Amino acid sequence: MTTGPVLIPLVLTLKVAFVATLGALMLGVPVAYGLSRKDFPGRTLLDALATLPMVLPPTVLGYYLLVLFGRQGVIGKVLNEYFGVTLMFSWQGAALASCVVAFPLVFTTARAAFDAVDPNLVNAARTLGAPGFSVFARVSLPLARRGILAGAMLAFARGMGEFGATLMIAGNIPGKTQTLSLAVYDAVMAGRDDQALFLVCVVSLVSLSILVASGKLLRGRA
């Protein structure tokens, strides 16, 4: 077995998972903080929408992404016509799909971490005159960092294993959009059992390591 069919999808998967995790953090942490600290009409609905990608089939998420980011989609058409950007059949599209499916993992863990922050500390900072962003950056965020980091690790693992939504928006192009999950599928379909077994072991080992580490973080034993 040559290293090319294994190394190329591995590097691509790591890149896609990293970008997806970064995007999920940038979106999930502020949303989690806002929903944990403010009570307003419709908060329950927004909370449900934020966790919806966790329960929807990946193909349904892929369809929504096609409607929004396809060449004739609501957002995709604007990106293509005005910026020359096409997410279809690209690793960026794979990262977008992985970000969507990873978002709830960051959101739920960050939400729980912010909920666990002592409100007396937050109120004390506000009483001392700290503006809203300073309260977030200097009080809530540092105290919630373990939960957020654990969520990021889970999101990275989820991004590595994404299949359905990635296949629909990015396709399965070797060397361009074929991630480890897609490479496993191709290897099995082609009867390359040794390659499939190796890829499965790599994904399983990385995912297990991440789950163990994130579990320790959530229990405060990092």
Residue frames as a rotation matrix with the C-alpha (Angstrom) as fourth column:
MET 1
0.576 0.818 0.000 0.00
0.818 -0.576 0.000 0.00
0.000 0.000 -1.000 0.00
THR 2
-0.361 -0.703 0.613 1.48
0.676 -0.650 -0.347 3.37
0.642 0.290 0.710 -1.04
THR 3
-0.595 0.056 -0.802 1.38
0.704 -0.445 -0.554 6.37
-0.388 -0.894 0.225 1.26
GLY 4
-0.981 0.148 0.122 -0.26
-0.051 -0.815 0.577 8.69
0.185 0.560 0.808 -1.29
PRO 5
-0.259 0.962 -0.092 -3.83
0.110 0.124 0.986 7.35
0.960 0.245 -0.138 -1.05
VAL 6
0.249 0.302 -0.920 -3.55
0.917 0.230 0.324 7.59
0.310 -0.925 -0.220 2.75
LEU 7
-0.526 -0.588 -0.615 -1.48
0.777 -0.626 -0.066 10.72
-0.346 -0.512 0.786 3.34
ILE 8
-0.887 0.164 0.432 -3.35
0.153 -0.777 0.610 13.02
0.436 0.607 0.664 0.96
PRO 9
0.117 0.990 0.073 -6.84
0.205 -0.096 0.974 12.49
0.972 -0.099 -0.214 2.46
LEU 10
0.206 -0.109 -0.973 -5.34
0.971 0.146 0.189 12.58
0.122 -0.983 0.136 5.96
VAL 11
-0.798 -0.556 -0.234 -3.77
0.571 -0.821 0.003 16.01
-0.194 -0.131 0.972 5.39
LEU 12
-0.665 0.622 0.413 -6.94
-0.016 -0.565 0.825 17.27
0.746 0.542 0.386 3.72
THR 13
0.268 0.802 -0.534 -9.08
0.572 0.313 0.758 15.97
0.775 -0.509 -0.375 6.59
LEU 14
-0.146 -0.408 -0.901 -6.91
0.969 -0.243 -0.047 17.68
-0.200 -0.880 0.431 9.20
LYS 15
-0.968 -0.216 0.125 -7.10
0.243 -0.929 0.280 20.95
0.055 0.301 0.952 7.25
VAL 16
-0.331 0.927 0.174 -10.87
0.036 -0.172 0.985 20.72
0.943 0.333 0.023 6.84
ALA 17
0.310 0.456 -0.835 -11.40
0.803 0.345 0.486 19.79
0.510 -0.821 -0.259 10.50
PHE 18
-0.522 -0.583 -0.623 -9.18
0.819 -0.546 -0.175 22.64
-0.238 -0.601 0.763 11.72
VAL 19
-0.943 0.198 0.269 -10.95
-0.046 -0.875 0.481 25.28
0.331 0.441 0.834 9.62
ALA 20
-0.064 0.980 -0.187 -14.35
0.189 0.196 0.962 23.86
0.980 0.027 -0.198 10.55
THR 21
0.111 0.045 -0.993 -13.49
0.973 0.199 0.118 23.92
0.203 -0.979 -0.022 14.26
LEU 22
-0.843 -0.465 -0.271 -12.23
0.504 -0.859 -0.094 27.48
-0.189 -0.216 0.958 14.04
GLY 23
-0.708 0.645 0.286 -15.46
-0.176 -0.554 0.814 28.53
0.684 0.526 0.506 12.33
ALA 24
0.167 0.793 -0.586 -17.59
0.495 0.447 0.745 26.68
0.852 -0.415 -0.318 14.87
LEU 25
-0.259 -0.343 -0.903 -15.74
0.960 -0.193 -0.202 28.41
-0.105 -0.919 0.379 17.72
MET 26
-0.984 -0.173 0.045 -16.12
0.178 -0.970 0.168 31.86
0.015 0.173 0.985 16.18
LEU 27
-0.418 0.902 0.103 -19.85
-0.334 -0.259 0.906 31.33
0.844 0.345 0.410 15.78
GLY 28
0.131 0.566 -0.814 -20.71
0.440 0.702 0.560 28.99
0.888 -0.432 -0.157 18.64
VAL 29
-0.538 -0.412 -0.736 -19.04
0.831 -0.112 -0.545 30.76
0.142 -0.904 0.403 21.56
PRO 30
-0.974 0.201 0.105 -20.72
-0.213 -0.971 -0.112 34.18
0.079 -0.131 0.988 21.08
VAL 31
-0.206 0.955 -0.215 -24.10
-0.429 0.110 0.897 32.55
0.880 0.277 0.387 20.43
ALA 32
0.005 0.153 -0.988 -23.75
0.665 0.737 0.118 30.36
0.746 -0.658 -0.098 23.52
TYR 33
-0.827 -0.365 -0.428 -22.76
0.562 -0.530 -0.635 33.35
0.005 -0.766 0.643 25.66
GLY 34
-0.817 0.547 0.181 -25.66
-0.468 -0.813 0.346 35.44
0.337 0.198 0.921 24.41
LEU 35
0.043 0.894 -0.445 -28.24
-0.262 0.440 0.859 32.72
0.964 0.080 0.253 25.00
SER 36
-0.131 -0.133 -0.982 -26.88
0.774 0.605 -0.186 31.86
0.619 -0.785 0.024 28.43
ARG 37
-0.805 -0.330 -0.493 -26.92
0.581 -0.611 -0.538 35.42
-0.124 -0.719 0.684 29.77
LYS 38
-0.836 0.516 -0.187 -29.99
-0.532 -0.845 0.050 37.03
-0.133 0.141 0.981 28.26
ASP 39
-0.573 0.753 0.322 -33.63
0.592 0.653 -0.473 36.04
-0.567 -0.080 -0.820 28.55
PHE 40
-0.640 0.363 -0.677 -35.77
-0.604 -0.783 0.152 37.22
-0.475 0.506 0.720 25.66
PRO 41
0.431 0.872 0.232 -38.77
-0.454 0.432 -0.779 36.02
-0.780 0.230 0.582 23.66
GLY 42
0.877 -0.039 -0.478 -37.80
-0.430 0.379 -0.819 33.28
0.213 0.924 0.316 21.25
ARG 43
-0.030 -0.960 0.279 -34.69
-0.997 0.049 0.061 32.18
-0.072 -0.276 -0.958 23.16
THR 44
0.047 0.112 0.993 -35.97
-0.318 0.944 -0.092 28.62
-0.947 -0.311 0.080 23.39
LEU 45
0.928 0.324 0.183 -36.50
0.083 0.301 -0.950 28.51
-0.363 0.897 0.252 19.62
LEU 46
0.596 -0.777 -0.200 -33.00
-0.715 -0.401 -0.573 29.87
0.365 0.485 -0.795 18.95
ASP 47
-0.135 -0.613 0.778 -31.56
-0.854 0.471 0.222 27.33
-0.503 -0.634 -0.587 21.36
ALA 48
0.407 0.383 0.829 -33.33
0.026 0.903 -0.430 24.55
-0.913 0.196 0.357 19.46
LEU 49
0.991 -0.041 -0.124 -32.17
-0.128 -0.143 -0.981 25.88
0.023 0.989 -0.147 16.09
ALA 50
0.283 -0.956 0.071 -28.57
-0.954 -0.288 -0.083 26.00
0.100 -0.044 -0.994 17.32
THR 51
-0.405 -0.411 0.817 -28.67
-0.586 0.803 0.113 22.33
-0.702 -0.432 -0.566 18.25
LEU 52
0.616 0.785 -0.069 -30.76
-0.536 0.353 -0.767 21.21
-0.577 0.510 0.638 15.25
PRO 53
0.312 -0.524 -0.792 -27.77
-0.845 0.228 -0.484 20.12
0.435 0.820 -0.371 13.10
MET 54
-0.609 -0.571 0.550 -26.99
-0.776 0.572 -0.266 17.56
-0.163 -0.589 -0.792 15.78
VAL 55
-0.312 0.599 0.737 -30.18
-0.120 0.745 -0.656 15.59
-0.942 -0.294 -0.161 15.09
LEU 56
0.610 0.533 -0.586 -30.84
-0.627 -0.127 -0.769 16.24
-0.484 0.836 0.257 11.40
PRO 57
0.653 -0.388 0.651 -29.56
0.558 0.827 -0.067 13.65
-0.512 0.407 0.756 8.91
PRO 58
-0.277 -0.865 -0.418 -26.33
0.228 -0.482 0.846 14.84
-0.933 0.139 0.331 7.25
THR 59
-0.642 0.075 0.763 -27.96
0.766 0.078 0.638 14.60
-0.012 0.994 -0.108 3.83
VAL 60
0.527 0.850 0.032 -30.65
0.843 -0.527 0.106 17.05
0.107 -0.029 -0.994 4.95
LEU 61
0.452 -0.471 -0.758 -27.96
0.213 -0.768 0.604 19.46
-0.866 -0.434 -0.247 6.11
GLY 62
-0.623 -0.713 0.322 -26.20
0.436 0.025 0.900 18.95
-0.650 0.700 0.296 2.78
TYR 63
-0.119 0.676 0.727 -29.40
0.970 -0.076 0.230 19.84
0.211 0.733 -0.647 0.95
TYR 64
0.793 0.390 -0.468 -29.79
0.526 -0.826 0.204 23.04
-0.307 -0.408 -0.860 2.96
LEU 65
-0.001 -0.893 -0.450 -26.20
0.148 -0.445 0.883 23.93
-0.989 -0.066 0.133 2.16
LEU 66
-0.619 -0.151 0.771 -26.83
0.752 0.170 0.637 23.34
-0.227 0.974 0.009 -1.54
VAL 67
0.397 0.861 0.316 -29.86
0.897 -0.438 0.066 25.64
0.195 0.257 -0.946 -1.41
LEU 68
0.840 -0.071 -0.539 -27.86
0.226 -0.856 0.465 28.35
-0.494 -0.513 -0.702 0.33
PHE 69
0.190 -0.921 -0.340 -24.35
-0.391 -0.389 0.834 27.98
-0.900 -0.026 -0.434 -1.11
GLY 70
0.121 -0.092 0.988 -24.85
0.758 0.652 -0.031 26.25
-0.642 0.753 0.149 -4.45
ARG 71
-0.800 -0.525 0.291 -23.99
0.578 -0.544 0.608 28.15
-0.161 0.654 0.739 -7.62
GLN 72
-0.458 0.725 0.515 -27.63
0.139 -0.514 0.846 29.24
0.878 0.459 0.134 -7.89
GLY 73
-0.071 0.396 -0.915 -28.18
0.957 0.285 0.049 29.35
0.280 -0.873 -0.400 -4.14
VAL 74
0.858 0.513 -0.001 -29.22
0.482 -0.806 0.343 32.37
0.175 -0.295 -0.939 -2.12
ILE 75
0.688 -0.678 -0.259 -25.71
-0.220 -0.534 0.816 33.07
-0.692 -0.505 -0.516 -0.84
GLY 76
-0.004 -0.749 0.662 -23.68
0.536 0.557 0.634 31.07
-0.844 0.358 0.400 -3.35
LYS 77
0.440 0.231 0.868 -24.93
0.891 -0.236 -0.389 33.08
0.115 0.944 -0.309 -6.31
VAL 78
0.994 -0.089 0.069 -23.83
-0.100 -0.978 0.181 36.34
0.051 -0.186 -0.981 -4.67
LEU 79
0.422 -0.891 0.167 -20.42
-0.145 0.116 0.983 34.90
-0.895 -0.439 -0.081 -3.79
ASN 80
0.015 -0.391 0.920 -19.93
0.802 0.554 0.223 33.65
-0.597 0.735 0.322 -7.33
GLU 81
0.563 0.322 0.761 -21.12
0.783 -0.501 -0.367 36.76
0.263 0.803 -0.535 -9.19
TYR 82
0.927 -0.091 0.363 -19.50
-0.150 -0.979 0.137 39.45
0.343 -0.181 -0.922 -7.04
PHE 83
0.490 -0.771 0.407 -16.48
-0.735 -0.114 0.669 37.75
-0.469 -0.627 -0.622 -5.52
GLY 84
0.206 -0.387 -0.899 -15.76
-0.798 0.466 -0.383 34.87
0.567 0.796 -0.212 -7.88
VAL 85
-0.693 -0.412 0.592 -15.97
-0.708 0.546 -0.448 32.39
-0.139 -0.729 -0.670 -5.01
THR 86
0.244 0.733 -0.635 -17.47
-0.694 0.589 0.414 28.94
0.677 0.340 0.652 -5.54
LEU 87
-0.180 -0.269 0.946 -17.77
-0.939 0.334 -0.084 26.59
-0.293 -0.903 -0.313 -2.59
MET 88
0.823 0.549 0.146 -19.13
-0.471 0.803 -0.366 23.67
-0.318 0.232 0.919 -4.58
PHE 89
0.889 -0.458 -0.009 -16.64
0.403 0.792 -0.459 20.82
0.217 0.404 0.888 -5.13
SER 90
0.126 -0.868 0.480 -13.90
-0.273 -0.496 -0.824 22.50
0.954 -0.027 -0.299 -3.10
TRP 91
-0.411 -0.332 -0.849 -12.19
0.673 0.517 -0.528 21.79
0.615 -0.789 0.011 0.22
GLN 92
-0.957 0.133 0.257 -13.66
-0.250 -0.829 -0.501 25.07
0.147 -0.544 0.826 1.49
GLY 93
-0.046 0.989 -0.144 -17.11
-0.747 0.061 0.662 23.61
0.663 0.138 0.736 0.85
ALA 94
0.101 -0.007 -0.995 -16.11
0.367 0.930 0.031 20.52
0.925 -0.369 0.097 2.81
ALA 95
-0.852 -0.457 -0.258 -14.96
0.423 -0.307 -0.853 22.77
0.310 -0.835 0.454 5.66
LEU 96
-0.636 0.698 0.329 -18.29
-0.694 -0.704 0.152 24.62
0.337 -0.131 0.932 5.57
ALA 97
0.268 0.753 -0.602 -20.23
-0.350 0.658 0.667 21.36
0.898 0.032 0.439 5.80
SER 98
-0.168 -0.420 -0.892 -18.05
0.662 0.622 -0.418 20.15
0.731 -0.660 0.174 8.67
CYS 99
-0.952 -0.174 0.250 -18.46
-0.023 -0.777 -0.629 23.48
0.304 -0.605 0.736 10.45
VAL 100
-0.201 0.964 0.175 -22.24
-0.766 -0.265 0.586 23.19
0.611 -0.016 0.791 10.32
VAL 101
0.491 0.413 -0.767 -22.29
0.035 0.870 0.492 19.70
0.870 -0.268 0.413 11.80
ALA 102
-0.334 -0.708 -0.622 -19.65
0.734 0.218 -0.643 20.60
0.591 -0.671 0.447 14.41
PHE 103
-0.494 0.132 0.860 -21.33
-0.242 -0.970 0.010 23.84
0.835 -0.203 0.511 15.51
PRO 104
0.572 0.807 0.145 -23.78
-0.343 0.075 0.936 22.22
0.745 -0.585 0.320 17.98
LEU 105
0.462 -0.467 -0.754 -20.94
0.743 0.668 0.042 20.50
0.484 -0.580 0.656 19.83
VAL 106
-0.697 -0.687 0.204 -19.20
0.503 -0.671 -0.545 23.81
0.511 -0.278 0.813 20.45
PHE 107
-0.301 0.661 0.687 -22.47
-0.403 -0.741 0.536 25.53
0.864 -0.116 0.490 21.25
THR 108
0.656 0.676 -0.336 -23.76
-0.015 0.457 0.889 22.99
0.755 -0.578 0.309 23.77
THR 109
0.204 -0.655 -0.728 -20.51
0.923 0.377 -0.081 22.64
0.327 -0.655 0.681 25.70
ALA 110
-0.776 -0.475 0.416 -19.87
0.359 -0.874 -0.328 26.40
0.519 -0.105 0.848 25.69
ARG 111
0.005 0.868 0.496 -23.45
-0.354 -0.462 0.813 27.06
0.935 -0.180 0.306 26.79
ALA 112
0.726 0.237 -0.646 -23.07
0.417 0.595 0.687 24.65
0.547 -0.768 0.333 29.70
ALA 113
-0.231 -0.908 -0.349 -19.72
0.926 -0.095 -0.366 26.21
0.299 -0.407 0.863 30.62
PHE 114
-0.705 0.025 0.709 -21.14
-0.025 -1.000 0.010 29.75
0.709 -0.011 0.705 30.61
ASP 115
0.393 0.917 0.071 -24.15
-0.209 0.014 0.978 28.60
0.895 -0.399 0.197 32.64
ALA 116
0.538 -0.244 -0.807 -21.74
0.735 0.604 0.308 27.23
0.413 -0.759 0.504 35.25
VAL 117
-0.537 -0.730 0.423 -19.96
0.429 -0.668 -0.608 30.58
0.726 -0.145 0.672 35.72
ASP 118
-0.350 0.365 -0.863 -20.82
0.902 -0.119 -0.416 32.12
-0.254 -0.924 -0.287 39.09
PRO 119
0.282 0.524 0.803 -23.23
0.741 -0.651 0.165 35.00
0.609 0.549 -0.572 38.34
ASN 120
0.838 -0.010 -0.546 -21.96
0.434 -0.596 0.676 36.84
-0.332 -0.803 -0.495 41.43
LEU 121
-0.201 -0.977 -0.072 -18.58
0.605 -0.182 0.775 37.26
-0.771 0.112 0.627 39.73
VAL 122
-0.410 0.141 0.901 -20.23
0.852 -0.293 0.434 38.60
0.325 0.946 0.000 36.60
ASN 123
0.660 0.736 0.150 -22.40
0.606 -0.640 0.472 41.01
0.444 -0.221 -0.869 38.62
ALA 124
0.527 -0.550 -0.648 -19.37
0.513 -0.401 0.759 42.17
-0.677 -0.732 0.071 40.61
ALA 125
-0.538 -0.752 0.381 -17.49
0.750 -0.221 0.624 43.00
-0.385 0.622 0.682 37.41
ARG 126
-0.104 0.588 0.802 -20.45
0.746 -0.487 0.454 44.98
0.657 0.646 -0.388 36.12
THR 127
0.808 0.407 -0.426 -20.81
0.589 -0.524 0.616 46.79
0.027 -0.748 -0.663 39.43
LEU 128
0.111 -0.878 -0.465 -17.18
0.545 -0.337 0.767 47.87
-0.831 -0.339 0.442 39.17
GLY 129
0.384 0.177 -0.906 -17.99
-0.416 -0.843 -0.341 49.45
-0.824 0.508 -0.250 35.83
ALA 130
-0.693 -0.651 0.310 -16.61
-0.040 0.463 0.885 46.86
-0.720 0.601 -0.347 33.41
PRO 131
-0.184 0.632 -0.753 -18.27
-0.955 -0.295 -0.015 47.08
-0.231 0.716 0.658 29.98
GLY 132
0.711 0.657 0.251 -20.02
-0.589 0.751 -0.298 44.09
-0.384 0.064 0.921 28.49
PHE 133
0.722 -0.471 -0.507 -17.12
-0.235 0.522 -0.820 42.90
0.651 0.711 0.267 26.35
SER 134
-0.313 -0.865 0.393 -14.68
-0.714 -0.058 -0.697 43.16
0.626 -0.499 -0.600 29.24
VAL 135
0.078 0.433 0.898 -16.98
-0.885 0.444 -0.137 41.04
-0.458 -0.784 0.418 31.40
PHE 136
0.947 0.299 -0.114 -17.06
-0.313 0.788 -0.530 38.46
-0.069 0.537 0.841 28.64
ALA 137
0.538 -0.797 -0.274 -13.32
-0.184 0.206 -0.961 38.50
0.823 0.567 -0.035 27.88
ARG 138
-0.395 -0.806 0.442 -11.96
-0.562 -0.168 -0.810 38.82
0.727 -0.568 -0.386 31.43
VAL 139
-0.393 0.318 0.863 -14.51
-0.847 0.240 -0.474 36.94
-0.358 -0.917 0.176 33.54
SER 140
0.560 0.780 0.280 -16.85
-0.613 0.617 -0.493 34.61
-0.557 0.105 0.824 31.68
LEU 141
0.722 -0.272 -0.636 -14.49
-0.514 0.404 -0.757 33.39
0.463 0.873 0.152 28.95
PRO 142
-0.383 -0.923 0.037 -11.55
-0.721 0.274 -0.637 32.44
0.578 -0.270 -0.770 31.22
LEU 143
-0.426 0.269 0.864 -13.86
-0.748 0.433 -0.503 30.64
-0.509 -0.860 0.017 33.65
ALA 144
0.625 0.750 0.214 -15.55
-0.445 0.569 -0.691 28.74
-0.641 0.337 0.690 30.81
ARG 145
0.057 -0.678 -0.732 -12.36
-0.995 -0.095 0.010 27.90
-0.076 0.729 -0.681 28.92
ARG 146
-0.737 -0.356 0.575 -12.30
-0.383 0.920 0.080 24.19
-0.557 -0.161 -0.815 29.87
GLY 147
0.069 0.863 0.500 -15.77
0.246 0.471 -0.847 23.56
-0.967 0.181 -0.180 28.49
ILE 148
0.705 0.162 -0.691 -15.06
-0.533 -0.521 -0.667 25.58
-0.468 0.838 -0.281 25.37
LEU 149
-0.303 -0.900 -0.314 -11.80
-0.938 0.224 0.264 23.74
-0.167 0.374 -0.912 24.73
ALA 150
-0.620 0.156 0.768 -13.55
-0.025 0.976 -0.218 20.40
-0.784 -0.154 -0.601 25.23
GLY 151
0.497 0.868 0.016 -16.22
0.076 -0.025 -0.997 21.46
-0.864 0.497 -0.079 22.75
ALA 152
0.402 -0.444 -0.801 -13.55
-0.878 -0.436 -0.199 22.47
-0.261 0.783 -0.565 20.25
MET 153
-0.688 -0.693 0.218 -11.91
-0.625 0.717 0.309 19.06
-0.370 0.076 -0.926 20.55
LEU 154
-0.251 0.692 0.677 -15.24
0.282 0.721 -0.633 17.30
-0.926 0.032 -0.376 20.01
ALA 155
0.690 0.492 -0.530 -15.94
-0.288 -0.486 -0.825 19.55
-0.664 0.722 -0.193 17.03
PHE 156
-0.121 -0.826 -0.551 -12.55
-0.962 -0.038 0.270 18.68
-0.244 0.563 -0.790 15.55
ALA 157
-0.787 -0.138 0.601 -13.29
-0.129 0.990 0.057 14.97
-0.603 -0.033 -0.797 15.91
ARG 158
0.202 0.945 0.258 -16.74
0.303 0.190 -0.934 15.44
-0.931 0.267 -0.248 14.37
GLY 159
0.539 -0.062 -0.840 -15.23
-0.672 -0.632 -0.385 17.43
-0.507 0.772 -0.383 11.51
MET 160
-0.577 -0.812 -0.088 -12.80
-0.735 0.470 0.488 14.61
-0.355 0.346 -0.869 10.79
GLY 161
-0.788 0.254 0.560 -15.63
0.219 0.967 -0.131 12.11
-0.575 0.020 -0.818 10.52
GLU 162
0.008 0.860 -0.511 -18.16
-0.443 -0.455 -0.772 14.09
-0.896 0.232 0.377 8.50
PHE 163
-0.737 -0.214 0.642 -19.44
0.357 0.683 0.638 12.23
-0.574 0.699 -0.426 5.43
GLY 164
-0.047 0.852 0.522 -22.96
0.931 0.226 -0.287 12.96
-0.362 0.472 -0.804 4.19
ALA 165
0.783 0.374 -0.496 -23.07
0.252 -0.921 -0.296 16.76
-0.568 0.107 -0.816 4.09
THR 166
-0.089 -0.913 -0.398 -19.50
-0.368 -0.341 0.865 16.91
-0.925 0.223 -0.306 2.79
LEU 167
-0.615 -0.130 0.778 -20.31
0.521 0.674 0.525 14.50
-0.592 0.728 -0.346 -0.03
MET 168
0.334 0.874 0.352 -23.30
0.881 -0.157 -0.447 16.56
-0.335 0.459 -0.823 -1.15
ILE 169
0.917 0.081 -0.391 -21.61
0.014 -0.985 -0.170 19.96
-0.399 0.150 -0.904 -1.28
ALA 170
0.210 -0.935 -0.285 -17.95
-0.757 -0.340 0.558 19.09
-0.619 0.099 -0.779 -1.95
GLY 171
0.718 0.091 -0.690 -18.21
-0.584 0.618 -0.526 15.77
0.379 0.781 0.496 -3.76
ASN 172
0.720 -0.492 0.490 -15.66
-0.022 0.689 0.725 12.98
-0.694 -0.533 0.485 -3.57
ILE 173
0.887 -0.448 -0.107 -12.73
-0.207 -0.179 -0.962 14.16
0.412 0.876 -0.251 -5.69
PRO 174
0.669 -0.686 -0.287 -9.43
0.736 0.556 0.386 12.39
-0.105 -0.470 0.876 -4.87
GLY 175
-0.352 -0.932 0.088 -6.71
0.932 -0.358 -0.064 14.84
0.091 0.060 0.994 -3.96
LYS 176
-0.681 0.150 0.717 -9.14
0.080 -0.958 0.277 17.76
0.728 0.246 0.640 -3.79
THR 177
-0.134 0.713 0.688 -12.19
-0.874 -0.412 0.257 17.04
0.467 -0.567 0.679 -1.62
GLN 178
0.418 0.294 -0.860 -11.76
-0.030 0.950 0.310 13.40
0.908 -0.104 0.406 -0.62
THR 179
0.105 -0.310 0.945 -11.48
-0.960 -0.281 0.014 13.30
0.261 -0.908 -0.327 3.17
LEU 180
-0.831 -0.505 0.233 -10.67
-0.554 0.788 -0.267 10.23
-0.049 -0.351 -0.935 5.27
SER 181
-0.239 0.824 0.513 -14.31
-0.279 0.447 -0.850 9.20
-0.930 -0.347 0.123 5.59
LEU 182
0.667 0.471 -0.578 -14.80
-0.648 -0.016 -0.761 9.36
-0.368 0.882 0.295 1.84
ALA 183
-0.181 -0.824 -0.536 -11.49
-0.925 0.329 -0.193 7.57
0.335 0.461 -0.822 1.27
VAL 184
-0.724 0.008 0.690 -12.65
-0.405 0.805 -0.434 4.73
-0.558 -0.593 -0.580 3.54
TYR 185
0.331 0.935 0.126 -15.86
-0.311 0.234 -0.921 4.42
-0.891 0.266 0.369 1.54
ASP 186
0.539 -0.190 -0.821 -13.95
-0.840 -0.051 -0.540 4.36
0.061 0.981 -0.187 -1.76
ALA 187
-0.548 -0.836 -0.006 -11.47
-0.827 0.544 -0.140 1.79
0.121 -0.072 -0.990 -0.45
VAL 188
-0.455 0.464 0.760 -14.24
-0.258 0.748 -0.611 -0.52
-0.852 -0.474 -0.221 0.73
MET 189
0.609 0.761 -0.222 -16.16
-0.394 0.047 -0.918 -0.20
-0.688 0.647 0.329 -2.54
ALA 190
0.440 -0.532 -0.724 -12.97
-0.849 0.018 -0.529 -0.93
0.294 0.847 -0.443 -4.51
GLY 191
0.931 -0.013 -0.364 -12.05
0.090 0.977 0.194 -3.94
0.353 -0.213 0.911 -2.38
ARG 192
-0.067 -0.982 0.175 -8.88
-0.056 -0.171 -0.984 -2.35
0.996 -0.075 -0.044 -0.97
ASP 193
0.747 0.524 -0.409 -9.38
0.307 0.274 0.911 -3.84
0.590 -0.807 0.043 2.46
ASP 194
0.003 -0.827 -0.562 -5.86
0.993 0.068 -0.095 -3.15
0.117 -0.558 0.822 3.77
GLN 195
-0.769 -0.271 0.579 -6.13
0.312 -0.950 -0.029 0.53
0.558 0.159 0.815 2.93
ALA 196
0.154 0.921 0.359 -9.63
-0.151 -0.337 0.929 0.76
0.976 -0.197 0.087 4.39
LEU 197
0.630 0.042 -0.775 -8.51
0.663 0.491 0.565 -0.93
0.405 -0.870 0.282 7.61
PHE 198
-0.437 -0.872 -0.223 -5.55
0.886 -0.373 -0.275 1.43
0.157 -0.318 0.935 8.00
LEU 199
-0.632 0.256 0.732 -7.70
-0.011 -0.947 0.321 4.51
0.775 0.195 0.601 7.43
VAL 200
0.488 0.865 -0.114 -10.32
0.038 0.110 0.993 3.26
0.872 -0.489 0.021 9.88
CYS 201
0.329 -0.454 -0.828 -7.64
0.921 0.346 0.176 2.68
0.207 -0.821 0.532 12.52
VAL 202
-0.735 -0.621 0.273 -6.25
0.573 -0.783 -0.240 6.19
0.363 -0.020 0.932 12.02
VAL 203
-0.281 0.722 0.632 -9.67
-0.264 -0.691 0.673 7.83
0.923 0.022 0.385 12.38
SER 204
0.634 0.576 -0.516 -10.60
0.271 0.460 0.846 5.65
0.725 -0.676 0.135 15.36
LEU 205
-0.030 -0.746 -0.665 -7.33
0.977 0.119 -0.177 6.32
0.211 -0.655 0.726 17.19
VAL 206
-0.838 -0.273 0.473 -7.50
0.249 -0.962 -0.113 10.08
0.486 0.023 0.874 16.71
SER 207
-0.024 0.930 0.368 -11.18
-0.298 -0.358 0.885 10.23
0.954 -0.089 0.286 17.66
LEU 208
0.575 0.200 -0.793 -10.67
0.578 0.587 0.567 8.08
0.579 -0.784 0.222 20.77
SER 209
-0.443 -0.826 -0.348 -7.75
0.870 -0.302 -0.390 10.24
0.217 -0.476 0.852 21.91
ILE 210
-0.732 0.225 0.644 -9.82
-0.103 -0.970 0.222 13.39
0.674 0.097 0.732 21.48
LEU 211
0.344 0.936 -0.078 -12.77
-0.104 0.121 0.987 11.93
0.933 -0.331 0.139 23.39
VAL 212
0.310 -0.316 -0.897 -10.56
0.878 0.457 0.142 10.88
0.365 -0.831 0.419 26.30
ALA 213
-0.742 -0.671 -0.004 -8.87
0.636 -0.701 -0.322 14.28
0.213 -0.242 0.947 26.46
SER 214
-0.506 0.618 0.602 -12.15
-0.271 -0.777 0.569 16.21
0.819 0.125 0.560 26.21
GLY 215
0.487 0.680 -0.548 -13.68
0.293 0.464 0.836 14.02
0.823 -0.567 0.027 28.92
LYS 216
-0.119 -0.630 -0.767 -10.83
0.982 0.037 -0.184 14.89
0.144 -0.776 0.615 31.26
LEU 217
-0.884 -0.192 0.426 -11.30
0.205 -0.979 -0.016 18.58
0.420 0.073 0.905 30.51
LEU 218
-0.067 0.960 0.270 -15.01
-0.248 -0.278 0.928 18.44
0.967 -0.005 0.256 31.23
ARG 219
0.661 0.272 -0.699 -14.30
0.524 0.499 0.690 16.72
0.537 -0.823 0.188 34.55
GLY 220
0.842 -0.331 0.425 -11.67
-0.461 -0.851 0.252 19.30
0.279 -0.408 -0.869 35.40
ARG 221
0.661 -0.636 0.398 -8.78
0.024 0.548 0.836 16.84
-0.750 -0.543 0.378 35.41
ALA 222
0.943 -0.333 0.005 -6.75
-0.027 -0.091 -0.995 18.10
0.332 0.938 -0.095 32.46
